Amino acid sequence: MLKLGSTPDKREQYRLMRDAMEKRFIRITRGSIVGGVRLGMFTAAFCGFQNLLVEQRGVHDVYNVAGAGSATAAIFGLILPGSLQWRARNVMMGSILGAAFCFPLGWLQLKLAEKAYEESLAAESDERRETKGGVGGAIERLEGHLNK
């Protein structure tokens, strides 16, 4: 960073300071955009792999999430810079860590989905018990919807 008083001309000094600030702003902005693009690519790859595994296996379970995490982390380990040996290490570490992190997250997602499904079934069964048949029941249901 330039210090005040490094040049005798004040206008030159302020121009140099402004240029340094603009370069810093551009560097920070570029880093934010690149980070956002990387996060978006990672998320898209993860969701794509997860949906592919669901379609291929025909089941939505924890192993789909762990497999998608493993594959995505392995691919992103492959595109990191370095020698071929270093990239192979990154692929192995990404695969192991991706599965290790995504397995508990998949289990949590599955349990939350099961709980939400059970609650929706309980709410539907409560509504079915309350309903009456015939014209009287239809009028009561209409009044209930209009009062809400």
LUMDRENZA-803126 format. One record per residue: residue number from 1; residue in three letters; chain; x, y, z of N, C-alpha, C, O in turn. Coordinates in steps of 0.1 Angstrom, whole numbers, plus 5000, padded with zeros to 4 digits. Layout:
+-----+---------+--------+------+------+------+-------+-------+-------+------+------+------+------+------+------+
: num : residuo : cadena : n.xx : n.yy : n.zz : ca.xx : ca.yy : ca.zz : c.xx : c.yy : c.zz : o.xx : o.yy : o.zz :
+-----+---------+--------+------+------+------+-------+-------+-------+------+------+------+------+------+------+
: NUM :     ALA :      A :    X :    Y :    Z :     X :     Y :     Z :    X :    Y :    Z :    X :    Y :    Z :
...
+-----+---------+--------+------+------+------+-------+-------+-------+------+------+------+------+------+------+
END
This chain:
+-----+---------+--------+------+------+------+-------+-------+-------+------+------+------+------+------+------+
: num : residuo : cadena : n.xx : n.yy : n.zz : ca.xx : ca.yy : ca.zz : c.xx : c.yy : c.zz : o.xx : o.yy : o.zz :
+-----+---------+--------+------+------+------+-------+-------+-------+------+------+------+------+------+------+
:   1 :     MET :      A : 5008 : 4988 : 5000 :  5000 :  5000 :  5000 : 5009 : 5012 : 5000 : 5019 : 5013 : 5007 :
:   2 :     LEU :      A : 5005 : 5022 : 4993 :  5012 :  5034 :  4992 : 5010 : 5043 : 5005 : 5000 : 5043 : 5010 :
:   3 :     LYS :      A : 5021 : 5050 : 5008 :  5020 :  5058 :  5020 : 5018 : 5073 : 5015 : 5022 : 5076 : 5004 :
:   4 :     LEU :      A : 5010 : 5080 : 5023 :  5008 :  5094 :  5019 : 5022 : 5101 : 5020 : 5030 : 5099 : 5029 :
:   5 :     GLY :      A : 5025 : 5109 : 5010 :  5037 :  5117 :  5010 : 5048 : 5109 : 5002 : 5060 : 5114 : 5002 :
:   6 :     SER :      A : 5045 : 5098 : 4995 :  5055 :  5091 :  4988 : 5058 : 5098 : 4975 : 5069 : 5096 : 4969 :
:   7 :     THR :      A : 5049 : 5106 : 4970 :  5052 :  5115 :  4958 : 5049 : 5129 : 4962 : 5041 : 5132 : 4970 :
:   8 :     PRO :      A : 5056 : 5139 : 4955 :  5054 :  5153 :  4959 : 5041 : 5158 : 4954 : 5035 : 5167 : 4960 :
:   9 :     ASP :      A : 5036 : 5153 : 4943 :  5023 :  5158 :  4937 : 5011 : 5151 : 4944 : 5010 : 5139 : 4944 :
:  10 :     LYS :      A : 5002 : 5160 : 4949 :  4990 :  5154 :  4956 : 4981 : 5147 : 4947 : 4975 : 5137 : 4950 :
:  11 :     ARG :      A : 4979 : 5153 : 4935 :  4970 :  5146 :  4925 : 4975 : 5132 : 4921 : 4967 : 5123 : 4921 :
:  12 :     GLU :      A : 4988 : 5131 : 4919 :  4994 :  5118 :  4916 : 4993 : 5109 : 4927 : 4990 : 5097 : 4926 :
:  13 :     GLN :      A : 4994 : 5114 : 4939 :  4993 :  5106 :  4951 : 4979 : 5100 : 4953 : 4977 : 5088 : 4955 :
:  14 :     TYR :      A : 4969 : 5108 : 4951 :  4955 :  5104 :  4952 : 4952 : 5094 : 4941 : 4944 : 5085 : 4943 :
:  15 :     ARG :      A : 4957 : 5096 : 4929 :  4954 :  5088 :  4917 : 4960 : 5074 : 4920 : 4954 : 5064 : 4918 :
:  16 :     LEU :      A : 4972 : 5073 : 4926 :  4979 :  5061 :  4929 : 4971 : 5053 : 4940 : 4969 : 5041 : 4939 :
:  17 :     MET :      A : 4966 : 5061 : 4950 :  4958 :  5055 :  4960 : 4945 : 5049 : 4955 : 4941 : 5038 : 4958 :
:  18 :     ARG :      A : 4938 : 5057 : 4946 :  4926 :  5052 :  4940 : 4928 : 5040 : 4931 : 4920 : 5031 : 4932 :
:  19 :     ASP :      A : 4939 : 5040 : 4924 :  4942 :  5028 :  4916 : 4944 : 5016 : 4924 : 4939 : 5005 : 4921 :
:  20 :     ALA :      A : 4951 : 5017 : 4935 :  4954 :  5006 :  4945 : 4941 : 5001 : 4951 : 4939 : 4989 : 4952 :
:  21 :     MET :      A : 4932 : 5010 : 4954 :  4919 :  5006 :  4960 : 4910 : 4999 : 4949 : 4903 : 4989 : 4952 :
:  22 :     GLU :      A : 4910 : 5004 : 4937 :  4903 :  4998 :  4926 : 4908 : 4983 : 4923 : 4900 : 4974 : 4921 :
:  23 :     LYS :      A : 4921 : 4982 : 4924 :  4927 :  4968 :  4921 : 4923 : 4959 : 4933 : 4920 : 4947 : 4930 :
:  24 :     ARG :      A : 4923 : 4964 : 4945 :  4919 :  4956 :  4956 : 4904 : 4952 : 4955 : 4900 : 4941 : 4958 :
:  25 :     PHE :      A : 4895 : 4962 : 4951 :  4881 :  4959 :  4950 : 4879 : 4949 : 4939 : 4871 : 4939 : 4941 :
:  26 :     ILE :      A : 4886 : 4950 : 4928 :  4884 :  4940 :  4917 : 4889 : 4926 : 4921 : 4882 : 4917 : 4918 :
:  27 :     ARG :      A : 4900 : 4926 : 4928 :  4905 :  4913 :  4933 : 4895 : 4906 : 4943 : 4892 : 4894 : 4942 :
:  28 :     ILE :      A : 4889 : 4914 : 4952 :  4879 :  4908 :  4961 : 4867 : 4904 : 4954 : 4861 : 4893 : 4957 :
:  29 :     THR :      A : 4862 : 4912 : 4945 :  4850 :  4909 :  4937 : 4852 : 4896 : 4929 : 4843 : 4888 : 4928 :
:  30 :     ARG :      A : 4863 : 4896 : 4922 :  4866 :  4884 :  4914 : 4867 : 4871 : 4922 : 4861 : 4861 : 4919 :
:  31 :     GLY :      A : 4873 : 4872 : 4934 :  4873 :  4861 :  4943 : 4859 : 4856 : 4948 : 4857 : 4844 : 4949 :
:  32 :     SER :      A : 4851 : 4866 : 4950 :  4837 :  4863 :  4955 : 4829 : 4856 : 4943 : 4822 : 4846 : 4946 :
:  33 :     ILE :      A : 4831 : 4861 : 4931 :  4824 :  4855 :  4920 : 4829 : 4841 : 4917 : 4821 : 4832 : 4915 :
:  34 :     VAL :      A : 4842 : 4839 : 4917 :  4847 :  4826 :  4915 : 4843 : 4816 : 4926 : 4840 : 4805 : 4923 :
:  35 :     GLY :      A : 4843 : 4821 : 4938 :  4838 :  4812 :  4949 : 4824 : 4808 : 4947 : 4820 : 4797 : 4950 :
:  36 :     GLY :      A : 4815 : 4818 : 4943 :  4801 :  4815 :  4941 : 4799 : 4805 : 4930 : 4790 : 4796 : 4931 :
:  37 :     VAL :      A : 4807 : 4807 : 4919 :  4806 :  4797 :  4908 : 4810 : 4783 : 4912 : 4803 : 4773 : 4908 :
:  38 :     ARG :      A : 4820 : 4782 : 4920 :  4825 :  4769 :  4924 : 4815 : 4763 : 4933 : 4812 : 4751 : 4932 :
:  39 :     LEU :      A : 4809 : 4770 : 4942 :  4798 :  4765 :  4951 : 4786 : 4760 : 4943 : 4781 : 4750 : 4946 :
:  40 :     GLY :      A : 4782 : 4768 : 4933 :  4771 :  4765 :  4924 : 4774 : 4752 : 4916 : 4765 : 4743 : 4915 :
:  41 :     MET :      A : 4786 : 4751 : 4911 :  4790 :  4738 :  4904 : 4790 : 4726 : 4913 : 4785 : 4716 : 4909 :
:  42 :     PHE :      A : 4795 : 4728 : 4925 :  4795 :  4717 :  4935 : 4781 : 4713 : 4938 : 4778 : 4701 : 4938 :
:  43 :     THR :      A : 4772 : 4722 : 4941 :  4759 :  4719 :  4944 : 4751 : 4712 : 4933 : 4744 : 4703 : 4935 :
:  44 :     ALA :      A : 4753 : 4717 : 4921 :  4747 :  4712 :  4909 : 4752 : 4697 : 4907 : 4744 : 4688 : 4903 :
:  45 :     ALA :      A : 4765 : 4695 : 4908 :  4770 :  4682 :  4906 : 4765 : 4672 : 4917 : 4761 : 4661 : 4914 :
:  46 :     PHE :      A : 4764 : 4677 : 4929 :  4759 :  4668 :  4940 : 4745 : 4664 : 4938 : 4741 : 4653 : 4938 :
:  47 :     CYS :      A : 4736 : 4674 : 4934 :  4722 :  4671 :  4932 : 4720 : 4662 : 4920 : 4712 : 4653 : 4920 :
:  48 :     GLY :      A : 4728 : 4665 : 4909 :  4728 :  4656 :  4897 : 4731 : 4642 : 4900 : 4724 : 4633 : 4896 :
:  49 :     PHE :      A : 4742 : 4640 : 4908 :  4746 :  4626 :  4911 : 4736 : 4620 : 4920 : 4733 : 4608 : 4919 :
:  50 :     GLN :      A : 4730 : 4627 : 4929 :  4720 :  4622 :  4938 : 4708 : 4617 : 4931 : 4703 : 4606 : 4933 :
:  51 :     ASN :      A : 4703 : 4626 : 4922 :  4691 :  4622 :  4913 : 4694 : 4610 : 4904 : 4686 : 4602 : 4902 :
:  52 :     LEU :      A : 4707 : 4610 : 4899 :  4711 :  4599 :  4890 : 4710 : 4586 : 4898 : 4706 : 4575 : 4893 :
:  53 :     LEU :      A : 4716 : 4586 : 4910 :  4715 :  4574 :  4918 : 4701 : 4569 : 4922 : 4698 : 4557 : 4922 :
:  54 :     VAL :      A : 4693 : 4579 : 4925 :  4679 :  4576 :  4928 : 4672 : 4569 : 4916 : 4665 : 4559 : 4918 :
:  55 :     GLU :      A : 4674 : 4575 : 4904 :  4668 :  4569 :  4892 : 4674 : 4555 : 4889 : 4666 : 4546 : 4885 :
:  56 :     GLN :      A : 4687 : 4553 : 4890 :  4693 :  4540 :  4887 : 4689 : 4529 : 4897 : 4687 : 4518 : 4893 :
:  57 :     ARG :      A : 4689 : 4533 : 4910 :  4687 :  4523 :  4920 : 4672 : 4521 : 4923 : 4668 : 4511 : 4928 :
:  58 :     GLY :      A : 4664 : 4531 : 4920 :  4650 :  4531 :  4923 : 4646 : 4532 : 4937 : 4634 : 4529 : 4941 :
:  59 :     VAL :      A : 4655 : 4537 : 4946 :  4653 :  4538 :  4960 : 4659 : 4551 : 4964 : 4670 : 4555 : 4960 :
:  60 :     HIS :      A : 4652 : 4558 : 4973 :  4658 :  4570 :  4979 : 4663 : 4567 : 4993 : 4654 : 4566 : 5002 :
:  61 :     ASP :      A : 4676 : 4565 : 4995 :  4681 :  4562 :  5009 : 4694 : 4569 : 5011 : 4698 : 4578 : 5004 :
:  62 :     VAL :      A : 4700 : 4566 : 5023 :  4712 :  4572 :  5027 : 4724 : 4570 : 5018 : 4732 : 4579 : 5016 :
:  63 :     TYR :      A : 4724 : 4558 : 5011 :  4735 :  4555 :  5003 : 4736 : 4564 : 4990 : 4747 : 4566 : 4985 :
:  64 :     ASN :      A : 4724 : 4569 : 4986 :  4724 :  4578 :  4974 : 4732 : 4591 : 4978 : 4739 : 4596 : 4970 :
:  65 :     VAL :      A : 4729 : 4596 : 4990 :  4735 :  4608 :  4994 : 4750 : 4606 : 4996 : 4758 : 4615 : 4992 :
:  66 :     ALA :      A : 4754 : 4595 : 5003 :  4768 :  4592 :  5005 : 4775 : 4590 : 4992 : 4786 : 4595 : 4990 :
:  67 :     GLY :      A : 4769 : 4583 : 4982 :  4775 :  4581 :  4969 : 4777 : 4594 : 4961 : 4787 : 4596 : 4955 :
:  68 :     ALA :      A : 4767 : 4603 : 4962 :  4768 :  4615 :  4955 : 4778 : 4624 : 4961 : 4786 : 4631 : 4954 :
:  69 :     GLY :      A : 4779 : 4624 : 4974 :  4790 :  4632 :  4981 : 4803 : 4627 : 4978 : 4813 : 4635 : 4975 :
:  70 :     SER :      A : 4805 : 4614 : 4977 :  4818 :  4608 :  4974 : 4822 : 4611 : 4960 : 4833 : 4615 : 4957 :
:  71 :     ALA :      A : 4813 : 4609 : 4950 :  4816 :  4612 :  4936 : 4819 : 4627 : 4934 : 4828 : 4630 : 4926 :
:  72 :     THR :      A : 4811 : 4635 : 4940 :  4813 :  4650 :  4938 : 4827 : 4654 : 4944 : 4834 : 4662 : 4937 :
:  73 :     ALA :      A : 4830 : 4650 : 4956 :  4842 :  4654 :  4962 : 4854 : 4648 : 4954 : 4865 : 4654 : 4953 :
:  74 :     ALA :      A : 4853 : 4636 : 4949 :  4863 :  4630 :  4941 : 4866 : 4638 : 4928 : 4877 : 4640 : 4924 :
:  75 :     ILE :      A : 4855 : 4642 : 4921 :  4857 :  4650 :  4909 : 4863 : 4663 : 4912 : 4872 : 4668 : 4905 :
:  76 :     PHE :      A : 4859 : 4670 : 4923 :  4865 :  4683 :  4926 : 4879 : 4681 : 4931 : 4887 : 4690 : 4930 :
:  77 :     GLY :      A : 4883 : 4670 : 4937 :  4897 :  4667 :  4940 : 4905 : 4665 : 4928 : 4917 : 4668 : 4928 :
:  78 :     LEU :      A : 4899 : 4660 : 4917 :  4906 :  4657 :  4905 : 4909 : 4671 : 4897 : 4920 : 4671 : 4891 :
:  79 :     ILE :      A : 4901 : 4681 : 4899 :  4904 :  4693 :  4891 : 4912 : 4703 : 4899 : 4916 : 4713 : 4894 :
:  80 :     LEU :      A : 4916 : 4699 : 4911 :  4926 :  4708 :  4918 : 4940 : 4707 : 4912 : 4943 : 4697 : 4906 :
:  81 :     PRO :      A : 4947 : 4718 : 4912 :  4960 :  4718 :  4906 : 4970 : 4709 : 4913 : 4969 : 4707 : 4925 :
:  82 :     GLY :      A : 4980 : 4705 : 4905 :  4990 :  4696 :  4911 : 4994 : 4685 : 4901 : 4989 : 4684 : 4890 :
:  83 :     SER :      A : 5004 : 4677 : 4905 :  5009 :  4666 :  4897 : 4998 : 4655 : 4897 : 4988 : 4656 : 4904 :
:  84 :     LEU :      A : 5001 : 4645 : 4888 :  4992 :  4634 :  4887 : 4991 : 4626 : 4900 : 4980 : 4622 : 4904 :
:  85 :     GLN :      A : 5002 : 4625 : 4907 :  5002 :  4618 :  4920 : 4994 : 4625 : 4930 : 4986 : 4619 : 4938 :
:  86 :     TRP :      A : 4995 : 4639 : 4930 :  4988 :  4647 :  4940 : 4973 : 4647 : 4937 : 4965 : 4646 : 4946 :
:  87 :     ARG :      A : 4970 : 4647 : 4924 :  4955 :  4646 :  4921 : 4949 : 4633 : 4924 : 4938 : 4632 : 4929 :
:  88 :     ALA :      A : 4957 : 4622 : 4923 :  4952 :  4609 :  4927 : 4949 : 4608 : 4942 : 4939 : 4603 : 4946 :
:  89 :     ARG :      A : 4958 : 4615 : 4949 :  4956 :  4616 :  4964 : 4944 : 4624 : 4967 : 4936 : 4620 : 4976 :
:  90 :     ASN :      A : 4942 : 4635 : 4960 :  4930 :  4643 :  4962 : 4917 : 4636 : 4959 : 4907 : 4637 : 4966 :
:  91 :     VAL :      A : 4917 : 4628 : 4949 :  4906 :  4620 :  4945 : 4902 : 4610 : 4956 : 4891 : 4608 : 4960 :
:  92 :     MET :      A : 4912 : 4603 : 4961 :  4910 :  4593 :  4972 : 4905 : 4600 : 4984 : 4895 : 4595 : 4991 :
:  93 :     MET :      A : 4911 : 4611 : 4988 :  4907 :  4618 :  5000 : 4893 : 4624 : 4999 : 4885 : 4623 : 5008 :
:  94 :     GLY :      A : 4890 : 4629 : 4987 :  4877 :  4635 :  4984 : 4866 : 4624 : 4985 : 4855 : 4626 : 4990 :
:  95 :     SER :      A : 4869 : 4613 : 4979 :  4860 :  4602 :  4979 : 4857 : 4597 : 4993 : 4845 : 4595 : 4997 :
:  96 :     ILE :      A : 4867 : 4596 : 5001 :  4865 :  4591 :  5015 : 4858 : 4601 : 5024 : 4849 : 4598 : 5031 :
:  97 :     LEU :      A : 4863 : 4614 : 5023 :  4857 :  4624 :  5031 : 4843 : 4628 : 5027 : 4834 : 4631 : 5035 :
:  98 :     GLY :      A : 4840 : 4627 : 5013 :  4827 :  4630 :  5008 : 4817 : 4620 : 5014 : 4806 : 4624 : 5018 :
:  99 :     ALA :      A : 4821 : 4607 : 5014 :  4811 :  4597 :  5019 : 4810 : 4599 : 5034 : 4799 : 4597 : 5040 :
: 100 :     ALA :      A : 4821 : 4602 : 5041 :  4821 :  4603 :  5056 : 4812 : 4614 : 5060 : 4805 : 4613 : 5070 :
: 101 :     PHE :      A : 4813 : 4626 : 5053 :  4804 :  4637 :  5057 : 4790 : 4635 : 5053 : 4781 : 4640 : 5060 :
: 102 :     CYS :      A : 4788 : 4629 : 5041 :  4774 :  4629 :  5036 : 4766 : 4618 : 5041 : 4753 : 4618 : 5041 :
: 103 :     PHE :      A : 4772 : 4607 : 5047 :  4764 :  4596 :  5052 : 4755 : 4601 : 5064 : 4743 : 4598 : 5064 :
: 104 :     PRO :      A : 4761 : 4608 : 5074 :  4752 :  4613 :  5085 : 4742 : 4623 : 5080 : 4731 : 4624 : 5085 :
: 105 :     LEU :      A : 4746 : 4631 : 5070 :  4736 :  4641 :  5065 : 4725 : 4635 : 5058 : 4713 : 4639 : 5058 :
: 106 :     GLY :      A : 4728 : 4624 : 5050 :  4717 :  4616 :  5043 : 4708 : 4610 : 5053 : 4696 : 4609 : 5051 :
: 107 :     TRP :      A : 4714 : 4604 : 5064 :  4705 :  4598 :  5074 : 4696 : 4608 : 5081 : 4684 : 4605 : 5083 :
: 108 :     LEU :      A : 4701 : 4620 : 5084 :  4693 :  4631 :  5089 : 4682 : 4635 : 5080 : 4671 : 4637 : 5084 :
: 109 :     GLN :      A : 4686 : 4636 : 5067 :  4676 :  4640 :  5057 : 4665 : 4630 : 5056 : 4653 : 4633 : 5055 :
: 110 :     LEU :      A : 4668 : 4617 : 5056 :  4659 :  4606 :  5055 : 4649 : 4606 : 5067 : 4637 : 4604 : 5066 :
: 111 :     LYS :      A : 4655 : 4608 : 5079 :  4647 :  4608 :  5091 : 4637 : 4620 : 5092 : 4626 : 4618 : 5096 :
: 112 :     LEU :      A : 4642 : 4631 : 5087 :  4633 :  4643 :  5087 : 4622 : 4641 : 5077 : 4611 : 4645 : 5079 :
: 113 :     ALA :      A : 4625 : 4635 : 5065 :  4615 :  4632 :  5055 : 4604 : 4622 : 5061 : 4592 : 4624 : 5058 :
: 114 :     GLU :      A : 4609 : 4612 : 5068 :  4600 :  4602 :  5074 : 4591 : 4609 : 5084 : 4579 : 4606 : 5084 :
: 115 :     LYS :      A : 4596 : 4618 : 5092 :  4588 :  4624 :  5102 : 4578 : 4634 : 5096 : 4566 : 4634 : 5100 :
: 116 :     ALA :      A : 4582 : 4641 : 5086 :  4572 :  4649 :  5079 : 4561 : 4641 : 5072 : 4550 : 4646 : 5072 :
: 117 :     TYR :      A : 4564 : 4630 : 5067 :  4554 :  4621 :  5061 : 4545 : 4616 : 5071 : 4533 : 4615 : 5069 :
: 118 :     GLU :      A : 4550 : 4612 : 5082 :  4541 :  4607 :  5093 : 4532 : 4618 : 5098 : 4520 : 4615 : 5101 :
: 119 :     GLU :      A : 4537 : 4630 : 5100 :  4528 :  4641 :  5104 : 4517 : 4644 : 5094 : 4506 : 4647 : 5098 :
: 120 :     SER :      A : 4521 : 4643 : 5081 :  4511 :  4646 :  5071 : 4500 : 4635 : 5071 : 4488 : 4638 : 5068 :
: 121 :     LEU :      A : 4504 : 4623 : 5073 :  4494 :  4612 :  5074 : 4485 : 4614 : 5086 : 4473 : 4611 : 5085 :
: 122 :     ALA :      A : 4491 : 4618 : 5097 :  4483 :  4620 :  5109 : 4473 : 4631 : 5107 : 4462 : 4630 : 5112 :
: 123 :     ALA :      A : 4477 : 4642 : 5100 :  4468 :  4653 :  5098 : 4457 : 4649 : 5088 : 4445 : 4653 : 5090 :
: 124 :     GLU :      A : 4460 : 4641 : 5078 :  4450 :  4636 :  5069 : 4440 : 4627 : 5076 : 4428 : 4628 : 5073 :
: 125 :     SER :      A : 4444 : 4618 : 5085 :  4435 :  4609 :  5092 : 4426 : 4617 : 5102 : 4415 : 4613 : 5103 :
: 126 :     ASP :      A : 4431 : 4627 : 5108 :  4423 :  4636 :  5116 : 4412 : 4642 : 5108 : 4401 : 4643 : 5113 :
: 127 :     GLU :      A : 4415 : 4647 : 5096 :  4405 :  4654 :  5088 : 4395 : 4644 : 5083 : 4383 : 4647 : 5082 :
: 128 :     ARG :      A : 4399 : 4631 : 5081 :  4389 :  4621 :  5076 : 4380 : 4617 : 5087 : 4368 : 4614 : 5084 :
: 129 :     ARG :      A : 4385 : 4617 : 5100 :  4376 :  4613 :  5111 : 4365 : 4624 : 5113 : 4354 : 4620 : 5117 :
: 130 :     GLU :      A : 4368 : 4636 : 5111 :  4359 :  4647 :  5113 : 4349 : 4648 : 5102 : 4338 : 4653 : 5105 :
: 131 :     THR :      A : 4352 : 4644 : 5090 :  4342 :  4646 :  5079 : 4330 : 4638 : 5080 : 4330 : 4626 : 5084 :
: 132 :     LYS :      A : 4319 : 4644 : 5076 :  4306 :  4637 :  5075 : 4303 : 4635 : 5061 : 4308 : 4642 : 5052 :
: 133 :     GLY :      A : 4294 : 4626 : 5058 :  4290 :  4624 :  5044 : 4278 : 4632 : 5041 : 4271 : 4638 : 5050 :
: 134 :     GLY :      A : 4274 : 4631 : 5029 :  4262 :  4638 :  5024 : 4262 : 4653 : 5023 : 4273 : 4659 : 5023 :
: 135 :     VAL :      A : 4250 : 4659 : 5021 :  4250 :  4673 :  5019 : 4253 : 4681 : 5032 : 4260 : 4691 : 5030 :
: 136 :     GLY :      A : 4250 : 4676 : 5043 :  4253 :  4683 :  5056 : 4268 : 4684 : 5058 : 4273 : 4694 : 5062 :
: 137 :     GLY :      A : 4275 : 4673 : 5054 :  4290 :  4673 :  5056 : 4296 : 4682 : 5046 : 4306 : 4689 : 5049 :
: 138 :     ALA :      A : 4291 : 4683 : 5034 :  4296 :  4692 :  5023 : 4294 : 4706 : 5028 : 4303 : 4714 : 5026 :
: 139 :     ILE :      A : 4283 : 4709 : 5033 :  4280 :  4723 :  5038 : 4290 : 4727 : 5049 : 4295 : 4738 : 5050 :
: 140 :     GLU :      A : 4292 : 4718 : 5059 :  4301 :  4720 :  5070 : 4315 : 4722 : 5065 : 4322 : 4731 : 5070 :
: 141 :     ARG :      A : 4320 : 4714 : 5055 :  4333 :  4716 :  5050 : 4335 : 4729 : 5043 : 4345 : 4735 : 5044 :
: 142 :     LEU :      A : 4325 : 4733 : 5036 :  4325 :  4746 :  5029 : 4326 : 4757 : 5039 : 4333 : 4767 : 5037 :
: 143 :     GLU :      A : 4318 : 4756 : 5049 :  4318 :  4767 :  5060 : 4332 : 4767 : 5066 : 4337 : 4778 : 5069 :
: 144 :     GLY :      A : 4338 : 4756 : 5069 :  4351 :  4755 :  5075 : 4361 : 4762 : 5066 : 4370 : 4769 : 5071 :
: 145 :     HIS :      A : 4361 : 4759 : 5053 :  4371 :  4765 :  5044 : 4368 : 4780 : 5043 : 4378 : 4788 : 5041 :
: 146 :     LEU :      A : 4356 : 4785 : 5043 :  4353 :  4799 :  5042 : 4357 : 4807 : 5055 : 4361 : 4818 : 5054 :
: 147 :     ASN :      A : 4356 : 4800 : 5066 :  4359 :  4806 :  5079 : 4375 : 4807 : 5080 : 4379 : 4816 : 5088 :
: 148 :     LYS :      A : 4382 : 4799 : 5073 :  4397 :  4800 :  5075 : 4402 : 4812 : 5068 : 4414 : 4814 : 5068 :
+-----+---------+--------+------+------+------+-------+-------+-------+------+------+------+------+------+------+
END
